[in-house]
Amino acid sequence: IGIDKYSGTWPALGNAVNDAKGLEKLMKTNYKCEFIQTLFNEQATREAIIKKLEWLVETVKEKDNVFIYYSGHGEYKKELSKGYWVPVDATTASTSKYISNSDIQTYVSGIKSKHTLLVSDACFSGDIFRGNTLTVPFEESEKYYKEVNSLVSRQALTSGGLEPVMDGGKEGHSVFAYYLLKTLESNQSKYFDASQLYTKIKIPVINNSEQTPKFSPIKNAGDEGGQFIFIKK
């Protein structure tokens, strides 16, 4: 999902669709990825996004792996202690057209996949974690990949915690997306898991922006300590 063409209260963005399309191309070219669905700009309404999430809940089987990417505006309502995605048809500051992080959490917990990785390049997306969780410590071995592949995972990688994130960045991408794409493109390993991806992008994003990426299992969504694994073609 990538949204640049906002209107009303929400200023247009410059990089979101480019970021999402760059990732789509990379996943098709470099990694085993059988099926991709996209929502760009005017397609990415509140109703359309929720229908896609419902489709995942209804369709995905227990052996499937799911990767969800969102790039667009995010909002945090202090008085509600809640973060939101802002779909293209949200033109005011009312939450009536937003999608809350707790709703996203509910859909992710309902998807029957082996692994689900949510990557969100939006302000305040770190609000999805809510509480302490544990993960299996990384090691470069066949045994490790077998173990984390056998355990269910429901994780999120976000461009920031509870701070605004920057749109402008490098080479037509946000800072977060630039290092995300660069890392996935330069990876030479057959197996490359989400924790390794986070480790590689965390320092350059922090050093070149005002944001701190977060990576953690999504609380109360069924995570058992596994990892989403990117498999090279």
N, C-alpha and C positions, 0 to 999 in steps of 0.2 A: 504494500500500500504506500503510495507516494502522493502528497498533495502540495502543490504550489499555489494554485489559483483560488486563494481565499478572498472573501469580500466582506463588506460591512465593517464590524469591529476588528476583524482579523486581517492584518497586513499580509500581502502575498509573500511567499518564500521563493528563494532563487535556486535551491539545490535539491529539494526533496524528491522530485520525480526523477531527476538525473541520478540521484543516489540509488533509488529503487530499481531503475532500469539497468544501472551498472551492475548491481547485485544479481538481477535476473539473468543477464548475459553471462556473468561469471559462473553462476551455478549451472547453467546449461552447458557451458563450454568445458569447465574444469572438473566438475564433480558429478557423482552419480545422483541425479535428481530427475525422477521420472515424470513429474507432473507439476506445472506451475500455473497458478491463477493470479491475475493482477487487477488492481483497482487504482487507476491514476486520475487525479484531478476530479472532474465532474462525476466520474463513476463512483468515487469514494464517499458516498453519502452515509449517514448513520444507518439507514435501513440496509443498504448494500453490504456494509462491513459486517453488521450483525447477521445477515443472511449467510454470508460466507463462513462465519464462525459456527453458525448452526449447521451448515452443510458439513463442516469438519466433524462436528459432534456426531452427526448421523452416518457419515460415510467411512471415516477412518477406522481401520482394523488394528488389532493388537500388535501386529508385526510391523506396522507402518511407522515412519518417522516424519514429524511435521516441523517445518521451519516457517515462522511467521515474521515478516519484517514490516515495520511501520515507520514512515518518515513524514512528519507534519507537525502542526502545532500541538502543544500540550498545555494543560492548565491545572492549577492547584487551588482549590477553594479552602482557605484556612479555616473558615467557620464550620466546614463539613469535614475537615481533615482528610480530604480525598483528592486524588489526582485523576485527570481525564485525558483521553484523546479528543481532538477537535476535528470532526469530519468536515467535508467541504461545504455542507449545507448549514453549518453553524455560522450565523452572521452576527450574532449578538453575544453578550456575556452570560446569557442564560444557560444553565446546565441541561436544559430540555433537549438540546440537540447533540450533547456530548456523549461519549461512551466512557463510563468510569473504569478505573483500574480494577475495582472489585468485580465489575461485570466481566471484564476480560479474564480475570482470575477464575471466575465461575465457568466460563466457556472452556478455558484451558484444562481445568480439572475434569470437564465432561468429555474431552477428546480421548478416545480409547487407544491412543498410540503407545508405542514402546517409549519413544523419546519425543518431547516437544520442546523446541527452543524458540523463544520469543525475543526478537531484537527490536528495541524501540529507540529511535533517534528523535526524541521529543523532550520538551521541558517537563520536569517533574515526574518522569516515568519511573524513577527509582521507588516511588510510593507503592509499587506493586508488591514489594517484598514483605514488608510488615512482619518483623519478628526474626528471631535467630534460627538458622538452619545449618546443617552440617553436610559436608561433601567428602567423597573418597579422595585422599591426597594423590596428586598426579605422579606417575612414574612412567618413563619411556620403556614399556615392555609389552610383549604379547599378552601376558597374564593380566596386566592392568586393563588393556582395551577389551579383553574378553569379559572381565568383571564389570566394567562400567557399561558395556553394551548389554549385558544380561540383566542389569538392574534398571528399573523404570526411572525416567527423568522428566521433570517439568521445571525448566530453568528460564531465566530471563537475563539478557545482557542489555543494559541501558546506557545511553550516552551521558546521563547525569543522574544525580541522586534527587535531591529536592531543590535543585537550583536551575535557573534558566540555562538553556544551551544555545550555542551560536549557530546561525544558519550559514553565514559566509565562511569559507574555509580555503581549501587548496584544490586547484585544478577543477573547479566547477562542482566540488563536493563539500559537504560539511566536514569539519575536522575529524569527527568520529567516523563518518562514512569513508573518508579518504584512507584512514589507517585500517579500517575494516577490510576494504577492497584490496588495498596494497598487501595486507597480510595473507588474505585468502589466495590472491594471485601468485604471490611468491612462494607459497608453501609447496614443498617438494615431497612431503611424506604421504604415504598411502592413506594413513589414518591421522586425522587432526581433529582433536575434540574441542568442545566449546570452552573448556577451562584454559587450554593452550591459546586459543584465539584471544581470550580476555587478557591473559598474561602478556601477549605480544602487543596489544593495542593500548593497554592502560597507561604506560609511562609516556609514549609520544603524545597521546591525547591530553593528559594532564599538563605536560610541558609546553604544549602549543595552543592551549585554550584556557578558559576559566572554568572548565568542567571536569568532573571526576566520574569516569564510567563505573558502573556497578555490575556485579555478576553474582547471582545466587539462585538457589532453588526457589520456586514460587511457593510460599507458605500455603499449607492446606490444599494442595492441588494434586497430591498423590506421588510426589517425588520420593524415590527410594535410594538415591545416591548415585544413579547412573549418569551418563553423559551423552549428549547428542554428538555423533561423530560425522565429520565431513569426510567422505571417501572419494579419493582422486580417481578420475576416469583412467 
